[in-house]
Amino acid sequence: MKEATFVIIGGGIAGVSCAEGISFLSPEESIILISSSPVIKKVTNLKHLTKLLSEFSVEERSPDSLSETCSLLTVINDSVTSIDYENKIVVTTKESIGYERLCICSGASPKLIDIANPYVIGIRDTDSVQEFQKRVCSSKRMVVVGNGGIATELVHEVEGMEIVWVIKDNHISATFIDPGAAEFFQSSLVKSDEDKTAPTKRMKFSLSNAKGSTTEAGGAALGPDWHSNVDLRGILQQKSTVTVEYKSEVKRIIDHVEGKNLLSEDWPVYVELTNGKIYGCDFIVSATGVVPNTSFLDGTGVQLSSDGGITVNWKMETSLPDVYGAGDVCTASWEPAPQWFQMRLWTQALQMGTYAAKAMVMSILGEELLQDFAFELFSHVTNFFGFKVILLGLFNGQGLNNEYEILLRVTKSSEYVKLILKDGRMQGAVLIGDTDLEEMCENLILNQLDLTPFGEELLNPDIDIDDYFD
C-alpha cells in the first residue's frame, strides 16, 4: 500500500494549488495527488491587480510538470471509490493509499436538465469542450439554457449559428451583473466583424489530446479563457444571431417525430419553453449550475450542506478527522466576513486550495493557523463580451435587503462603473472596462471609510478620486 503525509483528491485548480502550497510550506513531506484525468490544471501567469484581486491563466499540463515545483509529489491517474477515514485510507479502482492528512478537491459536475438525453450536453471540463466543439462545427442552431458565466461566454464566442438563449431572469448574465450592466452589454449580442480583434489579456491554454482521457471520469473545471483556442464556428456562412427568451425555462424536451409534427420543421431535437414557445435545434447546452462530486463519500457520514457540498469550517476541515476540503466540492459554513460570500469560481478554488495547504501543514506542525485575508472580500475578475469585468464585495447588494444606494457611471461601449454604498460606506463594486478603479474600490470596501462628504463626486470623471485615498 502506498502512503504519504498528504493525499489530495482532484487534479483541478484547487487540488493542484493545494499540492503546490504544501510543497512550498513543507518541502520535506511526501504528497500524493489523485486525478481522474491524465492531465492536471495548473495556474500560471498569475498577476496581482490589487492586494486581493488577481487574474491568471489556467494551463493543462502533464502531471510530470509538477515535479518542477513539488519534488516529493506523486500523481496517480485513477478514480477514488471510497474513503476509510477511521484507518486513514483512500481506496481507488486500483489500489489503497494511506494518509496523515487528506484534502478533497474533487470539484463539481454540470447539473444537466436531462442527463439521459444525447442531445443535451454540459460544459465543465476539457472533454465536454471537445464534445461541444464537435457539435458546433456541424450545427446550425443551438439552445443555451442558463444565465451564468459559461452561458454568457458561449453566446458571445460561438459564430456561424443561430442561438436561442433561454434564461429564467429578466436580464442576461444575472448571476454576475444587474439589469443596467446587462443593458450595457446588450449591443454585444449583435456580432460585428470587429468582435474578434481584441487580444486576450491572459495567456491562453490549449486542449490536450492526451491518451487515456475519459469522459466518464470527468476532468477538472475549466479556467479563464477556456474558449480562446477552440474553434466555435457553426456551418452557417453568416454572423451568429441571438434570440433571448427572458423569464423562461425548459418545460420539456421533445423528440424528433413529435417536434416535426408540431413545427413542420426538421430538427434533431426540440424544446418547449414555459412561455409556450417551441424551438427546434441541433443540440442543447445545459449551463444551469453544478453539483459537487461527493458520491465516493457515501457511507463515511461526512456532513454535507443543503447544496450538496461538503461542509467545511474556517480551517477548511470537514466533519471527518484530518480530512479537509477545498474548491467547488465544499461549502463554506463559517460566519463570513461582511463583504465575502462563496461562489463556485476558479478564483475561489485557487484561494481555498492554497489556504487548505496552509491549514494542513500547520496541523501537522501543531502551529496556530490564522484565517486567510482573501476571505475578507469577495473578488473576481473575468471577461464578458470582450470587456474586462471586476466584481468586488457585495457587487449586487447581496444580503443588504435593498437598503443601499447605487452610484453609477456609464460610458457607452467603453465602461460601466457601479458602486454599492450603505450608510455612506462602500460595500461592493462592479467595474466593466478599463476603469483603473479596482484598487481604490478594494481599499474603500475594506477600510469602510465614510464617503458621505464626497457624494456623487466619487465618480466624477473630471476628478482623480484616487488622490483622496492614497
C-alpha positions as CSV (number, residue, x, y, z in Angstrom):
1,M,0.0,0.0,0.0
2,K,1.3,3.5,-0.9
3,E,1.5,6.1,1.8
4,A,2.1,9.8,2.0
5,T,1.9,12.5,4.6
6,F,-0.6,14.5,2.5
7,V,-3.1,13.0,0.0
8,I,-5.1,15.2,-2.3
9,I,-8.1,14.1,-4.4
10,G,-8.6,16.1,-7.6
11,G,-6.3,17.4,-10.3
12,G,-8.1,20.7,-10.8
13,I,-7.2,24.2,-9.7
14,A,-8.0,23.6,-6.0
15,G,-6.1,20.3,-5.9
16,V,-3.0,21.4,-7.7
17,S,-2.9,24.7,-5.8
18,C,-3.1,22.7,-2.6
19,A,-0.3,20.4,-3.6
20,E,1.9,23.3,-4.6
21,G,1.2,25.1,-1.4
22,I,2.1,22.1,0.7
23,S,5.3,21.6,-1.2
24,F,6.3,25.2,-0.6
25,L,5.5,25.2,3.1
26,S,6.7,21.8,3.9
27,P,9.1,20.6,1.1
28,E,10.3,17.6,3.1
29,E,6.9,15.9,3.3
30,S,5.5,13.4,0.8
31,I,2.4,14.3,-1.3
32,I,0.2,12.1,-3.4
33,L,-2.3,13.7,-5.8
34,I,-5.0,11.5,-7.3
35,S,-6.5,12.8,-10.5
36,S,-9.2,11.1,-12.6
37,S,-7.9,12.9,-15.7
38,P,-4.5,12.2,-17.3
39,V,-3.8,16.0,-17.2
40,I,-3.9,18.5,-14.4
41,K,-4.9,22.1,-14.3
42,K,-2.2,24.5,-13.2
43,V,-2.5,28.2,-12.5
44,T,0.1,30.2,-14.4
45,N,0.8,33.8,-15.4
46,L,-0.5,35.0,-12.1
47,K,-0.9,38.8,-11.9
48,H,-1.9,40.7,-8.8
49,L,-4.1,43.6,-9.8
50,T,-4.6,44.6,-6.1
51,K,-3.9,43.1,-2.7
52,L,-6.7,40.6,-3.1
53,L,-7.7,40.7,-6.8
54,S,-5.7,38.5,-9.3
55,E,-6.0,37.4,-12.8
56,F,-4.3,34.3,-14.1
57,S,-4.1,31.7,-16.8
58,V,-5.0,28.1,-16.4
59,E,-2.9,25.6,-18.4
60,E,-3.4,21.9,-18.9
61,R,-0.2,20.2,-18.0
62,S,1.1,16.7,-17.8
63,P,1.5,15.5,-14.1
64,D,5.3,15.4,-14.6
65,S,5.3,19.2,-14.9
66,L,4.5,19.5,-11.2
67,S,7.9,17.9,-10.3
68,E,9.5,21.3,-11.1
69,T,7.8,22.8,-8.0
70,C,6.9,19.8,-6.0
71,S,9.9,17.5,-5.6
72,L,8.2,14.9,-3.3
73,L,4.9,14.8,-5.2
74,T,3.5,11.7,-6.9
75,V,0.5,12.0,-9.2
76,I,-1.8,9.0,-9.6
77,N,-4.2,8.8,-12.6
78,D,-7.1,6.9,-11.0
79,S,-10.6,7.4,-9.6
80,V,-11.4,7.3,-5.9
81,T,-14.2,4.8,-4.9
82,S,-14.3,5.3,-1.1
83,I,-12.6,6.6,1.9
84,D,-11.9,4.7,5.1
85,Y,-11.3,7.7,7.4
86,E,-11.0,5.5,10.6
87,N,-7.9,3.8,9.2
88,K,-6.9,6.8,7.1
89,I,-7.0,5.0,3.7
90,V,-8.2,6.3,0.3
91,V,-9.4,3.4,-1.9
92,T,-9.2,3.9,-5.7
93,T,-10.1,1.5,-8.5
94,K,-6.6,0.1,-8.5
95,E,-5.1,0.4,-5.0
96,S,-5.3,1.7,-1.4
97,I,-3.4,4.8,-0.3
98,G,-2.6,5.7,3.3
99,Y,-2.5,9.4,4.5
100,E,-2.0,11.5,7.6
101,R,-3.9,14.5,6.2
102,L,-6.4,14.3,3.3
103,C,-7.8,17.1,1.2
104,I,-10.8,16.5,-1.0
105,C,-10.8,18.7,-4.1
106,S,-13.0,16.6,-6.4
107,G,-14.8,19.6,-7.9
108,A,-18.3,19.6,-9.3
109,S,-20.2,18.3,-12.3
110,P,-22.7,20.1,-14.6
111,K,-26.3,19.9,-13.4
112,L,-27.9,18.9,-16.7
113,I,-31.6,19.5,-17.4
114,D,-31.8,15.9,-18.8
115,I,-28.8,13.8,-18.1
116,A,-30.0,10.8,-20.2
117,N,-30.8,12.8,-23.4
118,P,-27.9,12.5,-26.0
119,Y,-28.8,16.0,-27.4
120,V,-28.1,17.7,-24.1
121,I,-24.6,18.5,-23.1
122,G,-22.9,20.4,-20.3
123,I,-19.6,22.3,-20.4
124,R,-17.4,21.8,-17.4
125,D,-14.1,20.2,-18.3
126,T,-11.9,19.6,-21.3
127,D,-13.7,16.5,-22.5
128,S,-17.0,18.3,-22.6
129,V,-15.4,21.2,-24.5
130,Q,-14.2,18.8,-27.2
131,E,-17.7,17.3,-27.4
132,F,-19.2,20.8,-27.7
133,Q,-16.7,21.7,-30.5
134,K,-17.7,18.6,-32.5
135,R,-21.4,19.5,-32.2
136,V,-20.8,23.2,-33.1
137,C,-18.9,22.5,-36.3
138,S,-21.8,20.6,-37.8
139,S,-24.7,22.6,-36.5
140,K,-27.0,25.5,-37.5
141,R,-28.8,26.2,-34.3
142,M,-28.3,25.5,-30.6
143,V,-30.4,26.3,-27.5
144,V,-28.4,27.5,-24.5
145,V,-30.1,27.1,-21.1
146,G,-28.7,29.1,-18.2
147,N,-27.6,32.6,-17.3
148,G,-24.2,32.3,-15.6
149,G,-20.6,32.7,-16.8
150,I,-20.4,29.7,-19.1
151,A,-23.7,30.6,-20.9
152,T,-22.6,34.2,-21.3
153,E,-19.2,33.2,-22.8
154,L,-20.8,30.7,-25.2
155,V,-23.3,33.2,-26.6
156,H,-20.6,35.7,-27.3
157,E,-18.0,33.3,-28.6
158,V,-19.9,31.0,-30.9
159,E,-20.1,32.1,-34.6
160,G,-22.0,31.0,-37.7
161,M,-25.0,29.7,-35.7
162,E,-28.5,30.7,-34.7
163,I,-28.5,30.8,-30.9
164,V,-31.6,30.7,-28.7
165,W,-30.7,31.7,-25.1
166,V,-33.2,30.6,-22.5
167,I,-32.9,32.4,-19.2
168,K,-35.2,32.5,-16.1
169,D,-34.3,36.1,-15.3
170,N,-35.4,39.3,-16.8
171,H,-31.9,40.3,-18.0
172,I,-28.8,38.5,-19.3
173,S,-25.9,37.3,-17.1
174,A,-27.9,37.7,-14.0
175,T,-25.5,35.6,-11.9
176,F,-22.9,38.3,-12.1
177,I,-24.5,41.6,-13.2
178,D,-27.5,43.8,-12.7
179,P,-30.0,45.0,-15.4
180,G,-28.0,48.1,-16.0
181,A,-24.8,46.2,-16.8
182,A,-26.9,43.8,-18.9
183,E,-28.1,46.8,-20.9
184,F,-24.5,47.9,-21.4
185,F,-23.7,44.5,-22.9
186,Q,-26.8,44.3,-25.0
187,S,-25.2,45.7,-28.1
188,S,-22.6,43.0,-27.9
189,L,-25.2,40.3,-28.7
190,V,-25.2,41.7,-32.2
191,K,-22.0,40.4,-33.7
192,S,-19.7,42.7,-35.7
193,D,-16.6,42.0,-37.7
194,E,-14.5,43.7,-35.0
195,D,-15.6,41.3,-32.2
196,K,-12.6,39.1,-32.6
197,T,-9.9,41.7,-32.9
198,A,-9.2,42.4,-29.3
199,P,-6.3,40.3,-27.9
200,T,-6.8,38.0,-24.9
201,K,-5.1,39.7,-21.9
202,R,-4.4,36.4,-20.2
203,M,-2.2,33.6,-21.6
204,K,-4.3,31.0,-23.3
205,F,-4.2,27.3,-22.6
206,S,-4.6,24.6,-25.2
207,L,-6.7,21.5,-25.1
208,S,-4.9,18.3,-24.6
209,N,-5.4,15.1,-26.6
210,A,-3.7,13.0,-24.0
211,K,-4.4,9.3,-24.4
212,G,-6.5,7.8,-21.7
213,S,-8.8,10.7,-21.2
214,T,-12.2,9.6,-20.3
215,T,-15.5,11.5,-20.3
216,E,-16.8,9.1,-17.7
217,A,-14.3,10.0,-15.1
218,G,-14.6,13.7,-15.8
219,G,-11.8,16.2,-15.7
220,A,-11.1,19.4,-13.7
221,A,-13.2,22.5,-14.2
222,L,-12.3,25.0,-16.9
223,G,-10.5,28.2,-16.1
224,P,-10.5,31.6,-17.7
225,D,-10.2,32.0,-21.5
226,W,-11.1,28.3,-22.0
227,H,-12.6,29.1,-25.4
228,S,-9.6,31.0,-26.7
229,N,-8.0,28.2,-28.7
230,V,-11.2,26.4,-29.6
231,D,-12.9,26.7,-33.0
232,L,-16.5,27.6,-32.1
233,R,-17.9,28.2,-35.6
234,G,-21.1,26.6,-36.9
235,I,-21.9,25.8,-40.5
236,L,-23.9,29.0,-41.3
237,Q,-21.9,31.4,-43.5
238,Q,-23.1,34.4,-41.6
239,K,-22.7,36.2,-38.2
240,S,-24.5,34.5,-35.3
241,T,-27.9,35.6,-34.4
242,V,-29.0,35.5,-30.8
243,T,-32.6,35.3,-29.6
244,V,-33.1,35.7,-25.9
245,E,-36.1,34.2,-24.2
246,Y,-36.4,36.0,-20.9
247,K,-38.1,34.7,-17.8
248,S,-38.4,31.3,-19.3
249,E,-37.3,27.7,-18.6
250,V,-37.3,24.4,-20.5
251,K,-40.7,22.8,-19.9
252,R,-39.8,19.6,-21.7
253,I,-37.6,18.2,-24.4
254,I,-39.4,16.9,-27.5
255,D,-38.1,14.1,-29.7
256,H,-37.7,14.4,-33.5
257,V,-41.0,12.8,-34.5
258,E,-43.3,14.8,-32.3
259,G,-41.4,18.0,-32.8
260,K,-41.5,17.8,-36.6
261,N,-45.3,17.4,-36.4
262,L,-45.7,20.4,-34.1
263,L,-43.4,22.8,-36.0
264,S,-43.3,21.4,-39.5
265,E,-39.5,21.9,-39.3
266,D,-37.0,19.2,-39.4
267,W,-34.6,19.3,-36.4
268,P,-32.9,16.5,-34.4
269,V,-34.5,17.7,-31.2
270,Y,-37.0,20.3,-29.9
271,V,-37.6,22.2,-26.7
272,E,-40.8,23.5,-25.3
273,L,-40.4,26.5,-23.0
274,T,-42.6,27.6,-20.1
275,N,-43.6,30.6,-22.2
276,G,-45.3,28.3,-24.7
277,K,-42.7,28.7,-27.5
278,I,-41.2,25.6,-29.2
279,Y,-37.8,25.7,-30.9
280,G,-36.1,23.1,-33.0
281,C,-32.3,22.8,-32.7
282,D,-29.3,20.6,-33.3
283,F,-28.4,20.3,-29.7
284,I,-29.0,21.9,-26.2
285,V,-26.3,23.3,-23.9
286,S,-27.3,22.9,-20.3
287,A,-25.4,25.6,-18.3
288,T,-27.6,25.5,-15.3
289,G,-25.2,25.2,-12.4
290,V,-23.1,22.4,-10.9
291,V,-23.4,19.6,-8.4
292,P,-20.5,18.8,-6.1
293,N,-18.8,15.5,-6.7
294,T,-19.3,13.6,-3.4
295,S,-20.6,10.2,-4.5
296,F,-17.4,8.4,-3.3
297,L,-18.1,9.7,0.2
298,D,-21.3,7.7,0.7
299,G,-21.1,5.8,3.9
300,T,-18.5,8.0,5.5
301,G,-21.0,10.1,7.4
302,V,-19.3,13.3,6.3
303,Q,-21.5,16.3,6.8
304,L,-23.0,17.8,3.6
305,S,-24.6,21.2,3.2
306,S,-28.0,21.8,1.7
307,D,-26.4,22.5,-1.7
308,G,-24.7,19.1,-1.7
309,G,-21.2,20.4,-0.9
310,I,-19.0,19.1,1.9
311,T,-19.4,21.3,4.9
312,V,-16.1,22.9,5.9
313,N,-15.2,25.3,8.7
314,W,-12.8,28.3,8.5
315,K,-9.8,25.9,8.7
316,M,-11.2,24.0,5.7
317,E,-11.8,21.0,7.9
318,T,-14.7,18.6,7.2
319,S,-16.6,16.7,9.9
320,L,-14.2,13.8,9.4
321,P,-11.0,13.9,11.4
322,D,-7.9,15.0,9.5
323,V,-9.9,15.4,6.3
324,Y,-10.1,18.8,4.6
325,G,-12.0,20.1,1.6
326,A,-11.4,22.9,-1.0
327,G,-12.8,24.3,-4.2
328,D,-16.2,23.5,-5.8
329,V,-16.8,20.3,-3.8
330,C,-17.0,22.1,-0.5
331,T,-19.4,24.6,1.1
332,A,-18.1,27.3,3.5
333,S,-20.0,27.0,6.8
334,W,-18.2,29.6,8.9
335,E,-19.6,33.1,9.6
336,P,-18.4,35.0,6.6
337,A,-16.8,38.5,6.6
338,P,-19.4,41.2,5.8
339,Q,-18.2,41.6,2.2
340,W,-17.4,38.0,1.4
341,F,-19.6,35.1,0.2
342,Q,-18.9,31.8,-1.6
343,M,-19.3,31.3,-5.4
344,R,-18.0,28.3,-7.2
345,L,-15.5,30.1,-9.3
346,W,-11.9,29.4,-10.3
347,T,-10.6,32.3,-8.3
348,Q,-12.1,30.8,-5.0
349,A,-10.8,27.4,-6.0
350,L,-7.3,28.8,-6.1
351,Q,-7.7,30.7,-2.8
352,M,-9.3,27.7,-1.0
353,G,-6.7,25.2,-2.3
354,T,-3.8,27.4,-1.2
355,Y,-5.4,28.0,2.2
356,A,-6.2,24.3,2.8
357,A,-2.5,23.6,2.2
358,K,-1.5,26.0,4.9
359,A,-4.1,24.6,7.3
360,M,-2.9,21.0,6.7
361,V,0.7,21.9,7.2
362,M,0.0,23.9,10.4
363,S,-2.0,20.9,11.7
364,I,0.9,18.6,11.2
365,L,3.3,21.0,12.8
366,G,0.9,21.8,15.6
367,E,1.2,25.5,15.0
368,E,-1.5,28.2,15.2
369,L,-3.5,29.0,12.0
370,L,-4.9,32.4,11.1
371,Q,-7.8,32.8,8.7
372,D,-6.8,33.8,5.2
373,F,-7.2,37.5,4.3
374,A,-8.6,36.5,1.0
375,F,-11.8,35.6,2.8
376,E,-12.3,39.2,3.9
377,L,-13.5,40.4,0.5
378,F,-15.2,38.7,-2.5
379,S,-13.1,39.4,-5.6
380,H,-13.3,38.1,-9.1
381,V,-12.0,39.2,-12.5
382,T,-13.3,37.8,-15.8
383,N,-14.2,38.8,-19.3
384,F,-17.7,39.1,-20.8
385,F,-18.4,40.2,-24.4
386,G,-14.8,41.3,-24.8
387,F,-14.8,43.6,-21.7
388,K,-12.8,43.1,-18.5
389,V,-15.3,42.6,-15.6
390,I,-14.2,43.1,-12.0
391,L,-16.5,42.2,-9.2
392,L,-15.8,43.3,-5.6
393,G,-17.6,42.7,-2.3
394,L,-21.4,42.7,-2.4
395,F,-21.3,43.7,-6.0
396,N,-25.1,43.2,-6.5
397,G,-26.1,44.2,-3.0
398,Q,-26.2,40.6,-1.8
399,G,-27.6,40.4,1.8
400,L,-28.3,44.1,2.1
401,N,-32.1,43.7,1.7
402,N,-32.3,46.5,-0.9
403,E,-31.2,49.0,1.8
404,Y,-28.4,50.6,-0.1
405,E,-27.7,53.3,-2.7
406,I,-26.0,53.0,-6.1
407,L,-23.5,55.3,-7.7
408,L,-23.4,54.7,-11.4
409,R,-21.2,55.9,-14.3
410,V,-21.7,54.6,-17.8
411,T,-19.8,55.5,-21.0
412,K,-21.4,53.6,-23.8
413,S,-19.3,50.9,-25.3
414,S,-16.4,51.9,-23.0
415,E,-17.1,51.5,-19.3
416,Y,-19.7,50.7,-16.7
417,V,-19.0,51.5,-13.0
418,K,-21.4,50.7,-10.3
419,L,-20.7,51.3,-6.6
420,I,-22.8,49.9,-3.8
421,L,-23.0,52.1,-0.7
422,K,-24.8,51.6,2.6
423,D,-24.8,54.3,5.3
424,G,-22.1,56.2,3.3
425,R,-19.7,53.2,3.2
426,M,-18.8,51.2,0.1
427,Q,-20.0,47.6,0.2
428,G,-19.3,46.4,-3.3
429,A,-18.5,47.4,-6.9
430,V,-18.9,46.3,-10.5
431,L,-16.2,47.6,-12.8
432,I,-16.6,46.9,-16.5
433,G,-13.9,48.0,-19.0
434,D,-10.5,49.5,-18.2
435,T,-11.6,51.7,-15.3
436,D,-8.4,51.5,-13.2
437,L,-10.7,51.9,-10.1
438,E,-10.2,48.4,-8.6
439,E,-7.5,49.2,-6.1
440,M,-9.4,52.3,-4.8
441,C,-12.6,50.3,-4.5
442,E,-11.0,47.4,-2.8
443,N,-9.4,49.7,-0.2
444,L,-12.6,51.6,0.4
445,I,-14.6,48.4,0.9
446,L,-12.0,47.0,3.3
447,N,-11.5,50.1,5.4
448,Q,-15.2,51.2,5.5
449,L,-14.3,54.9,5.2
450,D,-17.4,57.2,5.5
451,L,-17.8,58.5,1.9
452,T,-20.7,60.8,2.7
453,P,-18.7,64.0,2.2
454,F,-17.9,63.1,-1.4
455,G,-21.4,62.3,-2.5
456,E,-21.8,61.8,-6.3
457,E,-18.3,63.4,-6.8
458,L,-16.9,59.9,-6.0
459,L,-17.5,59.0,-9.7
460,N,-16.9,62.4,-11.3
461,P,-14.6,61.6,-14.3
462,D,-13.0,65.0,-14.0
463,I,-11.7,64.3,-10.5
464,D,-9.0,61.8,-9.8
465,I,-10.6,60.4,-6.7
466,D,-7.5,58.1,-6.1
467,D,-5.7,61.2,-4.9
468,Y,-8.0,61.5,-1.9
469,F,-7.2,58.0,-0.7
470,D,-3.5,57.5,-1.5
